[in-house]
Amino acid sequence: MTRDPFDTLSAPARQIIADARAAGAYELLVVRAPQTRAKLEPLLERLSPDALFEARVTRPEEARCTLAGLWLLTDDLGRSHRIVEDVATPSGSFWHAIVHRREGDFSNSRYWYARCAEHAVRRADALVTGPRLVELVERANVLPDGDPRRAEAVAAQRREWELLLDYSARQAVGAAAGGGG
C-alpha cells in the first residue's frame, strides 16, 4: 500500500501543488528571474502556515518550512528565502540550502547543507540531497535543455523537494515521518 506523500496537507495546499506541477513549476535548475504564477500566487498568499494542514499544527517552525517549500515550488525564491532565513532548525537550514542552490549560489548552498547534514531526509536519501545534488545541478545547469543529464538533475531536485516537503508537513502536525522511500 502506497501512502499519499502529502496526506497531511489541506485541500487548498494540495491544489497549489497540483496546479504548480501542471504549470511546469520547479523545472528550472537555477531561477534567474522571478517566475510569474498569476493563478497560484493569490492562492498561496491567502494561506497561513496553520491553514496548510488538515490537522492542528504542533510544530510551527515546520509549518513555516512547509509554506517556504510551496513558495519554492512556484519558483518564488525571494518569498521562500524570507521565511526560512528566520527558521533556526535543521529543516530551515535544509530549505535555505535549496533556495541558494536554485539561485545559483552554490557555495552558499553547500554551507547551508552542511548545517543540516544530520537531517532525517538527508540520511534517508543522500543520493538526491546535499552536496552531491549541488554538484549535479552546477554541472547540469550549463548544459543545453535537451541534455539527459539536465533532465536527471531536474528529477533529482524534484525528488528532494518532495521528500523534504512531506517531512516538513508531517512534522508540522506530529504525523509519523515518511522515511524517504
Buried (B, 14 or more C-beta within 10 A) or exposed (E): EEEEBBEBBBEEBBEBBEBBEEBEBBBBBBBEEEBEBEEBBEBBEEBEBEEBBEEEBEBEBBBBBBBBBBBBBBBBBEBBBEBBEEBEBBBBBBBBBBBBBBBBBBEBBBBBBEBBBEBBBBEBBBEBBBBEBBEBBBEBBEBEEEEEEBBEBBEBBBBBBBBBBBBBBBBBBEBEEBEBE
